[in-house]
Amino acid sequence: MDSQPSRSSGRFENSPPLLTKSVSDASSHSQSLASILNNPHAGKSDGFWWWPTSSSPSIPTPEFLPLSTLPKPGSDIRVPDFQSYLSSISEPFARFHDIQQHAKLESLEDQDDQNALVACLKEVPALFFKEDFELEDGATFKAACPFRSTAENLVTQEKLSQYLDVVELHLVKEISLRSNSFFEAQGQLGDLNSKIVEGCDRIRELKETIRFLDDNLVGSAKKVQELNVRRSELIAHQDKLKLILYVNQALTTLKLLVSSADCAGALDVIDDLQHLLDGDELAGLHCFRHVRDHLAASIDSINSILSAEFVRISIHDTGDVDASITSKFKAQATISINGEGHEVKLDEEETCNLRDRLLPFVIGLLRTAKLPAVLRIYRDTLTADMKTAIKMAVEELLRVLGAQPVDSDFVAGERAVDADGGSSSLASRLRSLSPECFVHLLKAVFLIVQAHLAQASEVKKAIEWILCHLDGHYAADSVAAAITLGAAASETALETDDQVNSSLQLSVQRNSVKVSSAHGKGNDGTTSSTLSRNFRADVLRENAEAVFAACDAAHGRWAKILGVRSPIHSRLRLQEFINIYNITQEFMTATEKIGGRLGYSIRGTLQSQAKAFIDFQHESRMAKMRAILDQENWAEIDVPDEFQAIVTSLFCSESETRELADEVSADIAPSSPKMVLSIDGSPMTEARLPKISQNAEHTVSVPRSESTTQSNETNSRERGRSSTRLLFFRGVGYHMVNCGLILVKILSEFIEMNNSLPGLSSEVVHRVVEILKLFNTRTCQLVLGAGAMQVSGLKSITSKHLALASQVISFTYTIIPELKRILFLKVPETRKGLLILEVDRVAQDYKVHRDEIHSKLVQIMRERLLVHLRGLPQIVESWNRPEDSDTQPSQFARSITKEVGLLQRVLSRTLHELDVQAIFRQVVIFFHSQISEAFLHLDISSPQAKKRMYCDVQHILACIRSLPSDSKSNPLNWGQLDEFVAKNLGDEISQ
């Protein structure tokens, strides 16, 4: 690199033949390497060319082919022809040559410096060149001066002096090497200083010139401009001060408006201030750095005021109504169960007044997007107020109702015993109330709840009217704008952090809505409309939820009151429980109509108590029926008017009722009370069902000894008169016994349960089926199975007992279809199939039982005939004796005809004609067969015996002819005995 630059620098001056060869060579070739190498404007394309340095391997110089001796085109070109080219590259080439020379010198100096430093390090130990070299350090001193004697000390001093000389020598040498550069730099610095002084002098002259020009040419214009700028700044400062004054006055006004509860004006002021904060008018004013916090606090205060006023107007005005209702019920001694005339409603003037009072607060809450949250607060407050009102009303009424005497019918055994032994807690006081007082309390609670719900319903309707039906109203535009702003604010609150103040978000979104409406962007309008609809739907949903929550709270309190008395309700009388059930149903209907949803808690409680009531009533009636059947002496009794009224009202149509009334009135004794038919044909008696209940209970509670006495009295009455009072159904009279009437009463009570508790119709049908099964099974055991002889003290089971049992079973079998029709009116269709099969199975059991009773009557007569036929041979032997001259029928004929006649009289007075005919048809058949067969096997040898036989046969046939039968033969009841007479006793017939 040291020698090559000089070689390159002399290439253009000292080697013209080579250049000539290159140029001549370029003329014969399409591309010339020399032109590329010598291009002074070469770019990156010539970066590959370099001169070899001393460190790089030498590159052999290419050997060019000798030029042709033949002259070629262009060979006459000379160096002057390239003068323009050489002049253009001479300056860049000179600069390039200087750079190469300077780099060479620097490399030589670096190499010398490195050599000098190495020599210095070789002569002076490295210890003296360390950065932390300090002779004060003991270890360093020992290492630098390791002497033990004075001679060594002198030697060491000489060495140190020598080291110092070496270092100074090299430093002087280094300074001398760099002296040229130092003085050159110092000379350049002096030149620079003189130039700087010269430049400052020129600048001073220019400034003086400019000042002169300013004073004489542009001074006045510049002053005018400065004054204009100052005037603009002062105006801006004045406007800023006015703005500061306005903001200060607005903040003061806002504080006054909030303190005076003027929420609408305060919100307007907040809107203006928020608009200023969102713009750049107040930017940089440090005095207003806390304005946003003040506005947020003001909005919170306004929301608190609006919320409190809204809740006060919506709820707290009902306190006077509660007090008036409570005082009214305290003064009353009785209460109507149907609740007519007690409905609480607001008139039109009160409704309009409520709307006008709520309108400003609703608009304010819509503007702050707090109406859904306030409605949730209102819901909680309304629920708590509902619970408190019910509790206070119950406590107030218990002070009055608890002091009233308890009805004697409400026996102590039907009350639930408190676990604490009779404490004075609210629950125990509720349990101590009589059913009438408890219904009285429920009615008061009903009216209080109705008053609260009526107020809540009007509030709900007022909010709906404000949101959806303000067309043409003066506040319609305000409500629409408030809904739009509230929807935007609520949407922003959902998307941002929960800790960001909701009032500030409201203003930002309010401004964005204004900008959107100003620019008229379609997409923003559509989004705003959607947000408004969603916000309105949210408000309406919370509004409806508040009323439903109040209804649900009322249902829960009512269910709790019922639950406290659940052990008592199952033991109530039917009418008492139905009163409670009906008022609860009325309460559910009224509250669900207001709330718009079903109350599942109260329905579940009422359903469970109704089922418990049915279960208890069923068990008690099953036990009562077992006791009555065990005490039954199967003696016929007169049917009281109350039981006929039950059958007539439940199972007979209107036309049948009128016909039956005429028949019954003819059979009623003069001393018995009259029955009056109502317009619809149903018999009316004073307090019909209570009298029935009392009569039934008195009948049930008759002891066995008294029942026997009653039976004897009944028999004596039967001997004294020809007919008894029957139980008529569809024009057919039935003889009844005590247990049959009680069954009718129990069935009527279950029908009333079915009508009053339609939700439990399936359960009622099941209980009715069980009662019918019990009655049928136990009757069969007592009568056909002769169980009455052990439990009732009967000496025997007579045909009279069987006939009365047949009548009771026939009556029950007859009313089962009508009973099924009545009970199944309320049964769900899904359960009718199985229940119908059960009822039909029970009806078939009754039919079989009746047929078995009739078969038993026939069997009794057959057994009696067989008993008499066993003594017939002895009687026939007496006929063959010569001394027998009696012309009367034998003892056999007289006895059998007497017993048949007695059976006929008993059955004809008790059973229906068709049943009697069916029974005696079988009696006639076996009389014919058994008697004719017995006479065929007798030894009748003498004419006297034949006459006696003929006399007996005629006597028996005469009895058979008199028996009721559906036979159409002529003569009546013709049979085998008639054929026997015609075949074997023809002579006696002719004589």
Secondary structure, DSSP 8 states (H G I E B T S, - for coil): --SHHHHHHTTTTS-HHHHHHHHHHHHHSSS-HHHHHT-TT--GGGTT-----SSS------------SS--TTTT--GGGGHHHHHHHHHHHHHHHHHHHHHHHHHHHHHHHHHHHHHHHHHS-GGGG-TT--TTSHHHHHHH----SHHHHHHHHHHHHHHHHHHHHHHHHHHHHTHHHHHHHHHHHHHHHHHHHHHHHHHHHHHHHHHHHIIIIIHHHHHHHHHHHHHHHHHHHHHHHHHHHHHHHHHHHHHHHHHTT-HHHHHHHHHHHHHHHHSSTTTT-GGGTTHHHHHHHHHHHHHHHHHHHHHHHHTGGGHHHHHHHHHHHHH-S---SS-TT------HHHHHHHHHHHHHHHHHHHHTT-HHHHHHHHHHHHHHHHHHHHHHHHHHHHHHHTTS---TTS-GGGS---TTSS---HHHHHHTS-HHHHHHHHHHHHHHHHHHHHHHHHHHHHHHHHHH--TT-TTHHHHHHHHHHHHHHHHHHHHS-TTS-HHHHHHHHHHHHHHHHHHT-HHHHHHHHHHHHHHHHHHHHHHHHHHHHHHHHHHHHHHHHHHHTHHHHTTS-HHHHHHHHHHHHHHHHHHHHHHSS--HHHHHHHHHHHHHHHHHHHHHHHHHHHHHHHH-----B---HHHHHHHHHHH--HHHHHHHHHHHHHHS-TTS---EE-TTS-EE-TTHHHHHHHHHHHHHT--HHHHHHHHHHHHHHHHHSS----EEETTEEE-B-HHHHHHHHHHHHHHHHHHH-GGGHHHHHHHHHHHHHHHHHHHIIIIIT-THHHHT--S---HHHHHHHHHHHHHHHHHHHHHHHHHTTSS-HHHHHHHHHHHHHHHHHHHHHHHHHHHHHHHHHHHHHHHHHHTHHHHHHHHTSTT----S--HHHHHHHHHHHHHHHHHHHHS-HHHHHHHHHHHHHHHHHHHHHHHHTS---SHHHHHHHHHHHHHHHHHHHHS------SSTT--HHHHHHHHH-HHHHH-
